[in-house]
Amino acid sequence: MRYFGVLFILFSLTAFAQDTNRVSNIKCKGGWVTSGTSKLEVISYCGQPKYTDVTSGDNMVKSEDLLYTIKRKDYIISFSNGKVVHMGTIK
């Protein structure tokens, strides 16, 4: 049953990323995450995400959504080509 819950969350991340309250920055233990921050820096600042959703293909730009819980709030950080393009809290 846990598998299906995790699977549901992974497939839903992209939909959630578009249904978020946009934020301009996120404070993690290691530093601030802002637009343009690299994925490597985000993981360095915030640790490993709770969940990850990756979209890629032959003719597609690789995009990723990472889910973090910081101070009891869920944040989705969206990347395109390895850089932050959107951040928000789940509504």
C-alpha positions as CSV (number, residue, x, y, z in Angstrom):
1,M,0.0,0.0,0.0
2,R,2.9,2.4,0.8
3,Y,4.2,1.8,-2.7
4,F,1.0,3.2,-4.3
5,G,1.0,6.2,-2.0
6,V,4.6,7.1,-3.1
7,L,3.7,6.4,-6.7
8,F,0.7,8.7,-6.5
9,I,2.8,11.5,-5.0
10,L,5.5,11.1,-7.7
11,F,3.0,11.3,-10.5
12,S,1.2,14.3,-8.9
13,L,4.3,16.5,-8.4
14,T,4.1,18.1,-11.8
15,A,0.4,18.9,-11.2
16,F,1.2,20.3,-7.8
17,A,4.0,22.4,-9.1
18,Q,1.5,24.4,-11.2
19,D,-0.9,24.6,-8.2
20,T,1.5,26.3,-5.7
21,N,1.8,29.6,-4.0
22,R,4.9,31.0,-5.7
23,V,7.8,32.0,-3.4
24,S,10.9,34.0,-4.4
25,N,13.4,32.2,-2.1
26,I,13.6,29.4,0.4
27,K,15.9,29.3,3.4
28,C,17.5,26.0,4.1
29,K,20.1,25.1,6.7
30,G,22.9,25.4,4.2
31,G,21.8,28.6,2.5
32,W,19.2,30.4,0.4
33,V,17.7,28.9,-2.7
34,T,16.6,31.4,-5.4
35,S,15.8,31.3,-9.1
36,G,18.8,30.1,-11.1
37,T,20.3,28.1,-8.2
38,S,21.7,24.8,-9.5
39,K,20.3,21.4,-8.4
40,L,23.6,20.5,-6.8
41,E,23.5,23.7,-4.7
42,V,19.9,23.0,-3.7
43,I,20.8,19.5,-2.5
44,S,23.9,20.9,-0.7
45,Y,21.7,23.5,1.1
46,C,18.6,21.5,1.7
47,G,19.6,17.9,1.7
48,Q,18.0,15.1,-0.2
49,P,14.3,15.7,-1.3
50,K,11.4,13.7,0.0
51,Y,10.3,12.9,-3.6
52,T,11.6,13.6,-7.1
53,D,9.8,13.7,-10.5
54,V,11.9,13.8,-13.7
55,T,10.5,14.5,-17.2
56,S,12.8,14.0,-20.2
57,G,12.9,12.6,-23.6
58,D,14.6,12.8,-27.0
59,N,13.1,16.1,-28.0
60,M,12.4,17.5,-24.5
61,V,14.3,19.7,-22.1
62,K,14.9,17.8,-18.9
63,S,12.8,19.1,-16.1
64,E,12.6,18.0,-12.5
65,D,10.4,18.7,-9.5
66,L,11.7,18.1,-6.0
67,L,9.6,18.0,-2.9
68,Y,11.0,19.3,0.4
69,T,9.4,19.8,3.8
70,I,11.1,22.7,5.5
71,K,9.7,24.0,8.9
72,R,6.6,21.9,8.5
73,K,5.8,23.4,5.0
74,D,5.9,21.4,1.8
75,Y,7.8,23.2,-1.0
76,I,8.2,22.1,-4.6
77,I,11.3,23.3,-6.4
78,S,11.1,23.0,-10.2
79,F,14.3,22.8,-12.4
80,S,14.9,23.1,-16.1
81,N,18.3,22.1,-17.4
82,G,19.6,21.8,-13.8
83,K,18.6,25.3,-12.7
84,V,15.7,26.5,-10.4
85,V,12.9,28.0,-12.5
86,H,10.0,27.9,-10.0
87,M,9.5,27.5,-6.3
88,G,6.3,27.3,-4.3
89,T,4.4,26.0,-1.3
90,I,1.6,23.5,-2.0
91,K,-1.8,25.1,-1.7
